[in-house]
Amino acid sequence: MSRPLDWSREGRIWPHRAASMFVQSGGAQWHVQRMGPSGAPQLLLLHGTGASVHSWRDVMPLLAEDHDCIAIDLPRHAFTGGHDLGDTSLPRMAARIAGLLRDIDAAPAAIAGHSAGAALAVQLALDHGFAGPVIGLNSALRPFPGPAAQVFPALAKALFVNPLVPRIFSATTLLPGEAGRFLSRSTGSRIDETGLACYSALLRNPRHAKGALAMMANWDLPRLRTRLGEVANPVLLVHSDKDAAIPLDWTREARGWLPNASLEVMEGLGHLAHEEEPVRAAALIRHFARSHEERTR
């Protein structure tokens, strides 16, 4: 049986360790990082599939100048553990996050989500009453086109039920430099050594890889697509034109499905644009969040 990531071992390299805490909620233990002034507007940060709170390492301190920032490791990801496999579906993952927020007495004024984290932010708006602004970075909102919408989740399910797959995938990333090559191929991004070290630790762990596969297998973006017209929240979609994972045209299409959405393009960057240019990403998040916070005062 594969072992989980250990905070005292792999976690030694994680950025902002002093901001980390472990919270019991819904029968699971969550890894949460929090920084920023008490009493400031709260900003929830949601990472994408296969990542962790480390993806916000350079963005969060900038936003924490005037926001109470809360970043979490998603269910069955990184240092969050104890969730059922069913908790990796989009509605149930959103429900578990809503429960965690209640348990820590948090009420975010805005949510920023990267990739699948943007879909989670939208689900929180649809099912759990979140009415504030949503900032989606390289958002995973559009289903795969045509038959691929059924084929890819089915493939993920087939890979997930094979116990060897997460181990084989994790073993391949043990090769020198392979984690960086994998990230470059799959995202189109080039990130710093700190980020590469964290992703390498995640990719090498079969338990984390299995959690990411479960998330891919259990998500139903076609169903979310049918509800995007109900999203009344102001939404800013930030997307980069060199994203190797999610084409910019897909986000342009998704913008048309949302009643109150705008699009900002970051040129020359990949899927991990917020890790490549954190200052610009933080500025876009702050400006959009604060403009709508001021309107609601």
Helices and strands as residue ranges (DSSP letters): G 10-13, G 17-19, E 20-25, E 28-35, E 42-46, G 53-56, H 59-63, E 68-72, G 85-88, H 90-103, E 110-114, H 116-128, E 134-137, H 148-161, H 164-172, H 178-187, H 193-203, H 206-218, H 221-225, G 228-230, E 235-240, H 248-257, E 261-266, H 273-276, H 278-295
